[in-house]
Amino acid sequence: MDQTTIAPGPAAPGASAGEWLLEVENLHVHFVTTRGVVRAVEGVSWKVRSGETVALVGESGCGKSVSSLAIMRLLARPAGRVVAGRILFQGRNLLDLPEEAMRSIRGRDIAMIFQEPMTSLNPVLTVGFQIMEPLFIHLAMTEQAARARAVELLKLVGIPDPERRLDQYPHQFSGGMRQRVMIAIALSCNPKLVIADEPTTALDVTIQAQILKLMKDLSRELGIALVLITHNLGIVARYADRVNVMYAARLAEQGAAGEVFARPLHPYTAGLLRSVPRLDRPRGSRLETIEGLPPNLLDPPPGCRFAPRCPAREDACVAALPEIAQVAPHRYSACLRAAEMARVGAAGLGLQPAGEGRARAKDLERARPLMRVHELCTYFEVGAGLHMFRNTRYEVRAVDGLSFEVYRGETLGLVGESGCGKTTVGRTLLRLEEATSGQIIFDGANVTRAAGRGLKDYRRRIQVIFQDPYSSLNPRMTVGDIVAEPMLVYRLAPDARGARAKVSELLEQVGLFDYMAERYPHELSGGQRQRVGIARALAMQPRFIVCDEPVSALDVSIQAQIINLLEDLQQKYGLTFLFIAHDLAVVRHISDRVIVMYLGKVMEIAERDSLYAEPLHPYTRALLDAVPIPDPALESRREYRVLGGEVPSPLNPPRGCVFHTRCPMADEACKMKIPELREVRKGHYAACIKL
């Protein structure tokens, strides 16, 4: 597309000239690939004032991150380039500046916080040097002054003992601490604008709450404008002042956060909001979904990009590409029916939840559990290097005395922060890790030390769905071969022809077309790859499936599709799930009972409704407080306390109760005594001496 053929885009919500710190006007970004031109951003316009938080929201591939990279002039050239538009920062067009002038702005006046801090920090340089480097470059500070400023910044972002930690390397910090270091680097030169690209995606919910509250507070105190790029609608509701919703490279809707959430004026926004499971509402029988997938930006449809997935589309939507326009004061939408939505609301266009009622509790056979786990311990020996000419080794107690039962047809949720031992529990049950002690009883047989034919039979009856569907699928095998392989190995199909027929049946059951059997994993979307992973698990005709974060890598609308699929398959085949996740809203929707873990130990076990309505353990209460609800009006009235600190190192766990270092109720007794898991109410167990 030539620059002269692109029509001017609409202005962002109005304000007087000079009021805006950053103005993105009619931005078009293209990537030239061997298959053609990817129109990654098309005609996008939005603005930011000093001191406000503006969110860019949308599914993966919609153009959020590309917009931010264009602002920073960090697009990978020659493939990526801005073909039209202006990016005005304090009245200067950043796209017209020579590279040397842009370097003086990048890092000083405009800073960026990337999604993954470990890949953003240089592993061979100390944290102190990486914080001081922009101070040397942009502010010409002396080493002494820069070090003093670095100490001040680490204190500001809440890192204890900053003088000592300046000389440490990134791998010596936890994920939350590394993200705090990234914030310190971004704030080092007192920037006017900070762009945060999914800054908390890799963090636990409690650390996420700490980081975002810190960023919001600093934005208000220092007058820094914050552009928050995320797909988490709860985060947007809690922290954003205004919202820009993107879909397939274009803007779908703009407005104040409270107004957009209360009364969306685009079917895509309404679809996103109804797809999200919420902690403040009764659990419905099914999640609402946005069916289908975003379009291919190599060859987008001629009309509205959302029309193929929109339940409210009309013939005109398919024929014409709607431009974003003002529908109400300070409200903008790119929908031909936006004015109608403003009058009658989303319900008037049939875009509200269907209201299938509350989910019914399952009638579980509790007398004969499918799996019984008793005092399970999984310890790992790790080396700490040479110390006084001796190879020092430590023991990590990843799982320490876990006991629970799983009933036939049940979904048992397992939640907790990173490093608490959730995944190790799943891997130990799958016999991918050897238990140090304890017992795993499956269908009446002790499989803790099973070997040979016994282990092979056990592994057929227990399967797994992994977190990352791409890395768990062989990239050199077609989808058909991936699904057929376990059937042929275990002789569950008579021959290759019979396996192919079964593959077609399985792909259809998980919502894929049978012709996709000829495709390779890289030719599928993330949601489609996860469906392939589910089909592969079902190919073994299992009775028990470990779901290890199966939807955490997926967009919210695709996540809802996969959760509904799992529930449908469970009902059809009588499957039993162990559902491992850190998203408490998702766990609440899909689980019958929930186990809460912290640092290898169980904090609480209860029926889902009992645990979410009346959590007993202070750690469970802290987890629930940290979860933002996608409703700005509710978030503004909600009282919540951010849990301080981070999960201690499993190499050196605290004495007594492992949670006492972060617990607001802890006293001296908590530091000395290890609390036992006991039944506080009928069917509700907690490990706290205060109860």
C-alpha positions in Angstrom: 0.0 0.0 0.0 1.4 3.4 -1.0 1.3 6.2 1.5 -0.6 8.4 -0.9 -3.5 5.9 -1.1 -4.2 5.9 2.7 -7.0 8.2 3.7 -6.5 10.3 6.9 -7.7 8.6 10.0 -10.1 10.1 12.6 -8.8 12.2 15.5 -8.6 10.7 18.9 -11.0 12.0 21.6 -10.9 15.7 21.6 -8.9 18.1 23.6 -7.3 21.4 23.0 -4.0 21.6 21.2 -1.0 21.4 23.4 -3.0 19.4 26.1 -1.7 16.1 24.8 1.7 14.7 25.6 1.6 12.0 22.9 -0.6 11.9 19.8 -0.7 8.9 17.5 -2.4 10.0 14.3 -3.6 7.7 11.5 -0.7 5.2 12.1 -0.1 2.5 9.5 2.6 -0.1 10.0 3.4 -2.9 7.5 5.6 -5.9 7.6 7.0 -7.3 4.3 7.2 -11.1 4.4 7.8 -13.8 1.8 4.0 -14.5 1.7 3.1 -10.8 1.3 2.5 -7.6 3.2 1.1 -7.9 6.7 -0.9 -4.8 7.6 -0.2 -4.9 11.3 -1.6 -1.5 12.2 -4.1 0.4 10.0 -5.3 4.0 10.6 -4.9 3.9 14.4 -5.2 7.2 16.3 -5.1 7.8 20.1 -3.7 10.3 22.6 -2.3 10.5 26.1 -2.2 13.3 28.6 0.5 13.8 31.2 -0.2 11.8 34.4 -3.0 9.6 33.0 -3.1 5.9 32.3 -4.3 4.8 28.9 -4.8 1.2 28.0 -4.5 -0.6 24.7 -6.6 -3.7 24.8 -7.1 -6.6 22.3 -6.3 -10.2 21.4 -2.8 -11.3 20.3 -1.9 -10.0 16.8 -4.2 -7.0 16.9 -1.4 -4.5 16.7 -1.0 -3.3 20.3 2.7 -4.1 20.7 3.5 -3.0 17.1 2.0 0.4 17.9 4.3 0.8 20.9 7.4 -0.3 19.0 6.5 2.3 16.3 6.4 5.0 18.9 9.9 3.9 20.2 11.2 3.6 16.6 12.2 0.0 17.4 10.4 -1.8 14.5 12.6 -4.5 12.9 13.8 -3.1 9.6 13.7 -3.5 6.7 10.7 -5.8 7.1 8.7 -3.5 9.5 8.0 0.1 8.6 5.6 2.9 9.2 4.0 3.7 5.8 1.8 6.6 7.0 0.8 8.6 10.0 2.4 10.8 12.6 3.5 10.3 16.1 3.7 13.6 17.9 5.5 13.8 21.3 5.3 17.2 22.8 4.5 18.5 19.4 7.5 16.9 17.6 6.9 14.2 15.0 9.1 11.3 16.2 9.0 9.7 12.7 10.8 12.8 11.2 13.6 12.9 13.7 17.1 11.7 12.8 18.2 8.5 14.7 20.6 10.5 17.0 17.8 12.8 18.1 15.5 9.8 18.6 18.2 8.1 20.8 18.2 11.1 23.1 14.5 10.8 23.6 14.3 7.0 23.9 15.1 6.0 27.4 15.1 9.6 28.7 11.7 11.2 27.9 10.0 7.9 26.7 10.8 4.7 28.5 9.4 1.2 27.8 8.9 -1.8 30.1 8.8 -5.1 28.2 6.8 -8.2 28.8 9.6 -10.6 29.8 12.2 -9.0 32.1 14.7 -11.9 31.9 15.1 -11.5 28.1 15.1 -7.7 28.5 18.0 -7.6 31.0 21.5 -8.4 30.0 22.5 -11.5 31.9 26.3 -10.7 32.0 25.9 -7.2 33.4 25.1 -6.4 37.0 21.7 -4.9 37.8 23.4 -1.8 39.1 25.2 -1.1 35.9 22.1 -1.6 33.8 20.2 1.0 36.0 23.2 3.4 35.9 23.8 3.1 32.1 21.0 5.5 31.0 22.2 7.9 33.7 25.6 8.0 32.1 24.3 8.3 28.6 21.4 10.8 29.0 22.3 12.8 32.2 26.1 12.5 32.1 26.2 11.6 35.8 29.4 10.6 37.6 29.7 7.0 38.8 29.2 8.0 42.4 26.0 10.1 41.6 24.7 7.4 39.3 25.1 4.7 42.0 23.4 6.9 44.6 20.5 7.4 42.1 20.3 3.6 41.4 20.1 2.9 45.2 17.3 5.5 45.4 15.4 3.9 42.5 15.6 0.4 43.9 14.2 1.7 47.2 11.5 3.4 45.2 10.4 0.2 43.5 10.5 -1.8 46.8 13.6 -3.9 46.5 15.2 -4.5 50.0 18.9 -4.1 50.7 19.5 -2.1 47.5 23.2 -1.3 48.1 24.0 -5.0 48.1 21.7 -6.0 45.3 23.1 -3.5 42.9 26.1 -5.8 42.4 24.0 -8.9 41.7 23.0 -10.3 38.3 19.5 -10.7 36.9 19.5 -14.5 37.5 19.8 -13.8 41.2 16.4 -12.0 41.3 13.0 -13.5 41.2 10.6 -12.7 38.3 8.8 -10.0 40.3 12.1 -8.4 41.4 13.4 -8.4 37.8 10.2 -6.6 36.7 10.9 -4.1 39.5 14.4 -3.6 38.1 12.9 -2.9 34.7 10.6 -0.3 36.2 13.6 1.3 38.0 15.5 1.5 34.6 12.5 3.0 33.0 12.2 5.7 35.7 15.9 6.4 36.0 15.9 9.5 33.9 12.5 10.9 35.1 10.7 10.2 31.8 7.5 11.9 30.8 6.0 8.8 29.2 6.3 5.1 30.1 5.0 2.4 27.8 4.3 -0.9 29.6 3.8 -3.8 27.2 2.1 -6.7 29.1 4.3 -5.8 32.2 2.7 -8.4 34.5 1.8 -11.4 32.2 4.6 -13.6 33.5 3.9 -12.6 37.2 1.7 -14.2 39.8 -1.5 -12.4 40.8 -0.1 -11.0 44.1 3.1 -9.8 42.5 1.1 -8.4 39.6 -1.0 -6.3 42.1 2.2 -5.0 43.7 3.8 -4.0 40.4 0.7 -2.3 38.9 -0.1 -0.4 42.1 3.5 0.7 42.2 3.4 1.9 38.5 0.0 3.7 39.0 1.2 5.4 42.2 4.4 6.6 40.6 2.5 7.8 37.6 0.3 10.0 39.8 3.1 11.2 42.1 5.6 12.0 39.4 3.1 13.1 36.7 4.2 10.3 34.3 1.9 9.3 31.5 1.4 5.5 31.4 0.4 3.5 28.3 -0.6 0.1 29.5 -0.8 -2.7 26.9 -2.6 -5.7 28.1 -5.3 -8.3 27.3 -6.4 -8.6 31.0 -9.6 -6.7 31.3 -9.5 -6.8 35.1 -6.2 -4.9 35.1 -7.7 -2.3 32.7 -10.7 -1.9 35.0 -8.6 -1.3 38.1 -5.9 0.9 36.7 -6.8 2.6 33.4 -8.4 6.0 33.0 -9.2 5.6 29.3 -9.3 2.6 27.0 -8.5 1.9 23.3 -9.8 -1.4 22.1 -8.0 -2.9 19.0 -9.1 -5.7 16.8 -7.2 -7.0 13.7 -4.9 -3.9 13.3 -7.7 -1.4 13.7 -9.4 0.5 16.5 -12.8 -0.9 17.5 -13.7 1.5 20.4 -12.4 4.3 22.5 -13.6 6.0 25.7 -13.3 6.4 29.4 -12.7 3.1 31.1 -15.9 3.3 33.3 -18.1 4.1 30.3 -16.6 1.4 28.0 -17.1 -1.3 30.6 -20.5 -0.2 31.6 -21.9 0.3 28.1 -19.7 -1.0 25.3 -20.5 0.4 21.8 -18.8 -2.3 19.7 -19.8 -5.9 19.5 -16.2 -7.0 20.0 -15.9 -5.1 23.3 -19.2 -6.6 24.4 -17.9 -10.1 23.4 -14.6 -9.7 25.4 -16.5 -8.5 28.5 -18.9 -11.4 28.5 -16.2 -14.0 27.8 -14.3 -13.2 31.1 -15.2 -15.4 34.1 -15.8 -13.1 37.1 -15.4 -13.6 40.8 -18.2 -11.2 41.7 -20.9 -13.1 39.9 -22.5 -16.5 40.3 -20.8 -19.2 38.3 -22.8 -19.8 35.1 -23.2 -23.2 33.5 -21.0 -22.2 30.5 -18.7 -19.3 29.6 -19.9 -17.0 26.8 -17.5 -17.1 23.8 -16.6 -15.2 20.7 -16.7 -18.0 18.1 -14.2 -18.1 15.3 -10.7 -16.5 15.0 -9.3 -13.1 14.1 -8.7 -12.6 10.3 -5.4 -13.2 8.5 -3.8 -9.7 8.2 -2.1 -10.8 4.9 -5.6 -10.9 3.3 -8.2 -9.2 5.6 -11.9 -9.3 4.7 -13.2 -6.3 2.7 -15.8 -5.2 5.2 -15.7 -4.9 9.0 -12.9 -7.1 10.3 -15.1 -8.4 13.1 -18.1 -9.2 10.9 -17.3 -12.9 10.4 -17.5 -13.4 14.2 -20.2 -10.9 15.0 -23.7 -12.1 16.0 -25.1 -8.7 15.2 -23.8 -8.3 11.7 -25.8 -7.1 8.8 -25.2 -7.2 5.0 -23.7 -3.7 5.1 -21.1 -4.8 7.7 -19.6 -7.3 5.2 -19.6 -4.8 2.3 -18.1 -1.7 3.9 -15.1 -1.1 6.2 -16.5 1.2 9.0 -14.3 4.0 10.2 -14.1 4.9 13.9 -16.4 7.8 14.6 -17.9 9.7 17.5 -21.1 8.1 18.8 -21.6 9.9 22.1 -19.6 12.5 24.0 -16.0 11.3 24.2 -17.1 7.8 22.9 -15.9 6.5 19.6 -16.7 3.2 17.8 -16.0 1.6 14.5 -19.3 -0.2 14.2 -22.1 0.6 11.7 -24.6 -0.2 14.5 -22.9 1.8 17.2 -25.6 4.4 17.4 -28.2 1.7 17.8 -26.1 0.1 20.6 -25.9 3.5 22.3 -29.7 3.7 22.3 -30.7 0.1 23.2 -27.5 -1.3 24.7 -25.7 -4.5 23.9 -28.7 -6.5 25.1 -30.8 -4.9 22.4 -28.5 -6.4 19.7 -28.5 -9.8 21.4 -25.0 -9.3 22.7 -25.6 -10.0 26.3 -24.9 -13.4 28.1 -27.6 -16.0 27.3 -28.2 -16.5 31.0 -28.2 -20.3 31.1 -28.4 -20.2 34.9 -26.1 -21.4 37.6 -24.1 -24.6 37.2 -25.4 -27.5 39.1 -23.2 -29.3 41.7 -22.0 -32.7 40.5 -23.2 -35.9 42.3 -19.8 -37.3 43.0 -19.1 -40.9 44.2 -17.1 -40.1 47.3 -16.9 -43.6 48.7 -14.5 -44.8 46.0 -12.0 -42.1 44.8 -10.4 -42.5 41.4 -7.1 -41.2 42.9 -5.8 -41.0 46.4 -2.6 -39.1 47.2 -1.2 -39.6 50.7 1.7 -37.6 52.2 3.3 -37.0 48.8 6.8 -35.5 48.9 8.9 -34.6 45.9 12.4 -33.3 46.8 15.2 -32.2 44.4 18.9 -31.9 45.1 20.4 -28.9 43.5 24.1 -27.8 43.4 25.2 -24.4 44.9 28.7 -24.5 43.4 32.0 -25.0 45.1 32.3 -23.8 48.6 35.6 -24.2 50.5 36.6 -26.8 47.8 33.5 -28.9 48.4 30.6 -29.2 46.1 27.7 -27.9 48.2 24.3 -29.3 47.5 20.9 -28.2 48.8 17.5 -29.9 48.9 14.4 -28.2 47.4 11.2 -29.5 48.9 9.0 -28.8 45.9 6.1 -30.8 47.3 6.1 -31.5 51.0 3.4 -33.8 52.5 0.5 -33.3 50.1 -2.6 -35.4 50.7 -5.9 -35.3 48.7 -8.5 -37.4 46.9 -9.9 -37.0 43.4 -13.4 -38.4 42.7 -14.6 -39.9 39.4 -15.9 -37.2 37.1 -14.6 -34.4 39.3 -12.5 -31.3 38.4 -10.1 -30.6 41.2 -8.5 -27.1 40.9 -4.9 -26.6 42.1 -3.8 -22.9 42.6 -0.9 -21.0 44.0 1.9 -18.7 43.0 4.9 -19.7 40.8 7.3 -22.0 42.7 4.6 -23.3 45.1 4.9 -26.8 43.6 1.7 -27.0 41.4 3.4 -28.3 38.3 5.6 -30.7 40.3 2.5 -32.2 41.7 1.2 -32.8 38.2 4.5 -34.2 36.9 4.8 -36.5 39.9 1.3 -37.9 39.4 2.2 -38.4 35.7 5.4 -40.2 36.9 7.5 -37.7 35.0 9.1 -37.0 38.4 9.8 -39.7 41.0 8.1 -39.1 44.4 10.6 -39.0 47.3 8.0 -40.5 49.6 4.3 -40.9 50.0 1.8 -42.9 47.9 -0.2 -42.5 44.7 -3.2 -44.8 44.6 -5.0 -44.9 41.2 -8.2 -46.9 40.8 -7.2 -49.0 43.8 -3.6 -49.8 42.7 -0.4 -48.3 44.2 1.4 -46.7 41.2 4.0 -44.7 43.2 6.8 -47.1 42.1 5.0 -48.9 39.2 7.4 -50.0 36.4 7.3 -52.0 33.2 3.8 -53.0 32.0 2.2 -51.6 35.1 3.6 -48.1 34.4 2.8 -48.3 30.7 -0.8 -49.2 31.5 -1.0 -46.3 34.1 0.3 -43.8 31.6 -2.3 -44.8 29.1 -5.1 -44.0 31.6 -3.6 -40.7 32.8 -2.8 -38.0 30.3 -1.7 -34.4 30.3 -2.6 -31.1 28.5 0.5 -28.8 28.7 0.6 -25.0 29.1 2.3 -24.2 25.9 0.7 -26.0 23.0 3.5 -25.0 20.6 6.5 -26.4 22.5 4.5 -29.6 23.4 3.8 -30.5 19.7 6.5 -31.9 17.4 7.1 -29.2 14.7 8.2 -31.9 12.2 5.1 -33.9 12.4 1.7 -33.2 11.0 -1.3 -32.8 13.2 -2.6 -36.2 12.0 0.6 -38.0 12.9 0.8 -36.3 16.3 -2.7 -37.5 17.3 -2.3 -40.9 15.7 1.1 -41.8 17.2 0.0 -42.7 20.7 -2.9 -44.9 19.3 -0.4 -46.8 17.1 2.1 -47.2 20.0 -0.5 -48.5 22.4 -2.3 -50.5 19.6 -5.6 -48.7 20.2 -6.1 -48.6 16.4 -5.9 -51.7 14.2 -3.7 -50.1 11.6 -2.7 -46.7 10.1 -5.9 -46.5 8.2 -8.0 -47.1 11.3 -5.9 -44.5 13.2 -6.5 -41.9 10.5 -10.3 -42.4 10.8 -10.0 -42.0 14.6 -7.9 -38.9 14.1 -10.7 -37.3 12.0 -13.2 -38.2 14.6 -11.1 -36.7 17.4 -10.4 -33.5 15.5 -14.1 -33.0 14.9 -14.8 -33.6 18.7 -12.4 -30.8 19.7 -13.8 -28.4 17.2 -11.3 -28.7 14.3 -11.8 -29.7 10.6 -10.5 -33.1 9.5 -8.4 -31.5 6.8 -6.3 -29.9 9.5 -4.7 -33.3 10.0 -2.4 -32.5 7.1 -1.2 -29.2 8.7 1.9 -28.7 10.8 1.7 -27.0 14.3 3.1 -23.7 13.0 0.2 -23.4 10.6 -2.3 -23.3 13.4 -3.3 -20.6 15.8 -2.6 -20.9 19.6 -6.2 -22.0 20.3 -6.1 -24.5 17.5 -2.8 -26.0 18.7 -4.3 -26.4 22.2 -7.3 -28.3 20.7 -4.7 -30.6 19.0 -3.1 -31.2 22.4 -6.5 -32.1 23.8 -7.2 -34.4 20.9 -3.9 -36.1 21.5 -4.7 -36.7 25.2 -8.2 -38.1 24.2 -6.6 -40.5 21.7 -5.3 -42.6 24.7 -8.9 -43.0 26.0 -7.8 -41.8 29.4 -9.8 -41.6 32.6 -7.8 -38.9 34.3 -6.2 -35.8 32.7 -3.8 -33.3 34.3 -4.5 -29.9 32.8 -1.3 -27.8 33.5 -2.2 -24.2 32.9 -4.0 -25.2 29.7 -5.5 -21.7 28.9 -3.0 -19.3 30.4 -1.2 -18.7 27.0 -4.5 -18.0 25.2 -6.6 -14.9 24.5 -9.7 -14.4 26.6 -12.2 -15.4 23.9 -10.2 -18.5 22.9 -9.7 -19.3 26.5 -13.5 -19.5 27.0 -13.9 -21.8 24.0 -11.3 -24.2 25.4 -12.8 -24.2 28.9 -16.3 -25.0 27.4 -14.7 -27.7 25.3 -13.1 -29.4 28.3 -16.4 -29.3 30.2 -18.2 -30.8 27.3 -15.7 -33.6 26.9 -15.8 -34.3 30.6 -19.5 -34.8 30.5 -19.4 -36.9 27.4 -16.6 -39.3 28.4 -16.8 -39.1 32.2 -13.3 -37.7 32.5 -11.6 -36.6 35.7 -9.4 -33.4 35.7 -6.7 -32.0 37.9 -6.8 -28.4 36.7 -3.6 -26.5 37.6 -3.8 -22.7 37.1 -3.0 -19.4 38.7 -6.1 -17.6 37.3 -8.5 -17.9 40.2 -11.6 -16.8 38.2 -11.0 -19.6 35.6 -10.5 -22.1 38.4 -13.7 -21.0 40.1 -15.6 -21.6 36.9 -14.3 -25.1 36.0 -13.5 -26.7 39.4 -15.7 -28.6 41.9 -13.1 -28.5 44.7 -10.0 -26.4 45.0 -6.6 -26.9 46.7 -4.5 -23.8 47.5 -0.7 -24.4 47.7 2.1 -22.2 49.0 5.8 -23.2 49.0 5.2 -26.9 48.6 2.5 -27.2 51.3 -1.3 -27.1 51.2 -2.9 -24.0 52.8 -6.5 -24.8 52.2 -8.8 -27.4 50.6 -12.6 -26.9 50.1 -15.6 -27.1 47.9 -15.4 -24.4 45.2 -18.3 -22.3 46.5 -17.3 -22.5 50.1 -13.7 -21.5 49.4 -14.6 -18.5 47.2 -17.4 -17.3 49.4 -15.6 -17.7 52.8 -11.9 -18.3 52.5 -10.4 -19.3 55.8 -6.6 -19.1 55.2 -5.1 -15.6 55.1 -3.1 -16.6 51.9 -6.3 -17.6 50.1 -7.9 -14.3 51.1 -4.8 -12.4 49.8 -5.0 -14.3 46.5 -8.7 -13.4 46.0 -8.1 -9.7 47.0 -5.4 -9.4 44.4 -7.7 -10.5 41.5 -9.0 -7.5 39.7 -12.6 -7.6 38.6 -13.5 -6.2 35.1 -15.7 -3.5 36.4 -14.2 0.0 37.0 -17.2 1.1 39.1 -16.8 -1.9 41.4 -13.0 -1.6 41.6 -13.3 2.0 42.6 -15.4 1.0 45.6 -13.6 -2.2 46.5 -11.3 -2.4 49.4 -8.3 -4.6 48.9 -4.9 -5.0 50.4 -1.9 -5.8 48.3 0.1 -8.7 49.8 3.6 -7.5 50.4 6.9 -9.4 49.8 7.5 -12.4 47.5 7.5 -16.1 47.8 10.6 -17.2 49.8 13.3 -19.3 48.2 12.4 -23.0 48.4 16.2 -23.5 49.0 15.7 -21.8 52.4 12.1 -21.9 53.4 11.0 -20.1 56.6 10.7 -22.0 59.9 7.3 -22.7 61.2 4.4 -21.7 58.9 5.9 -21.1 55.5 3.5 -18.2 54.9 4.4 -16.2 58.1 6.9 -13.9 56.4 4.0 -12.3 54.4 1.0 -13.0 56.6 -0.7 -10.0 58.2 -1.9 -12.2 61.1 1.5 -13.8 61.9 3.0 -13.7 65.4 5.8 -15.4 67.2 3.9 -18.7 67.5 3.6 -18.8 63.6 7.3 -18.7 63.3 7.8 -21.7 65.6 5.0 -24.2 64.8 4.2 -25.9 61.5 0.4 -25.8 61.3 -1.4 -29.0 60.4 -4.1 -29.2 57.7 -7.3 -29.8 59.7 -11.0 -29.7 59.0 -12.3 -26.3 60.3 -15.7 -26.7 58.8 -17.4 -29.7 57.2 -15.4 -30.5 54.1 -13.3 -27.3 54.5 -9.7 -27.8 55.5 -7.1 -25.1 56.4 -3.5 -25.1 57.7 -3.4 -22.1 60.1 -2.9 -22.0 63.9 -5.1 -18.9 64.1 -8.2 -20.7 63.1 
